[in-house]
Amino acid sequence: MKKLNLLKTYTNYYSSKEIPELVDIDEAKFISIHAQGSFMDKIYYDRWEALKQVANAVKDAFDDSPQAFEIAPLEALYWYNEKEYGPISISHIYDTFPLSKLEYRLMIRIPEYITSEDIVKAKKDFAEPFRNLTSSADFFELNEGKCVQMLHLGPFIYEGESLEKNENFATKNHLIKNGLHHEIYLVDFTKVKSQEGLRTILREPVKQKE
């Protein structure tokens, strides 16, 4: 039985040039986990594993049906509480404030027909102590609209250069930040030993400056 491949179905969503570009992104649905802290902490990776487990449990529930689907790439939103810290530019999301205060939402896209009830059912079968993390997984919808994005190749440590390119492009085109910093990991970074081969879409929702 052929399974729905979200990566191939939503090619516009999962593709990007290696230079900044302006795109329109449609609404999408996800299984997600919202948390706070540094992406260098072990629990950050534990949460990714928990999210994958829930996504696989949902997938397994549809495997023998016409609605069978394949697991989509990992994604995440990153931000700080701007009421507490104030506005943060596109290029300085990671180097302005303590990473311990960074908020993130880990995400895996799901087909349109998956509901929050499907996710609740999938979470019931996990035992302790893993259940403590999988219980945080929930249904999430995102509608970004107009975005500036580019494909970043290689290690995350050099993302600052790509983020600056996105910001310069936005400034040149009289665009300002209008949402949360979004990363789409076309290569699963949690499984690789070297980051040299990573391909990451860096996406920034924007709007026209008034």
Secondary structure as UniProt FT lines:
FT   HELIX           6..9
FT   TURN            10..14
FT   STRAND          21..25
FT   STRAND          28..36
FT   TURN            39..40
FT   HELIX           42..62
FT   TURN            63..64
FT   TURN            66..67
FT   STRAND          74..79
FT   HELIX           82..85
FT   HELIX           90..92
FT   TURN            93..95
FT   HELIX           99..101
FT   STRAND          103..110
FT   TURN            112..113
FT   HELIX           116..123
FT   TURN            124..125
FT   TURN            128..130
FT   HELIX           131..134
FT   TURN            135..136
FT   STRAND          138..142
FT   STRAND          145..153
FT   HELIX           156..158
FT   HELIX           159..172
FT   TURN            173..174
FT   STRAND          175..177
FT   STRAND          181..185
FT   TURN            189..190
FT   TURN            196..197
FT   STRAND          199..208
//
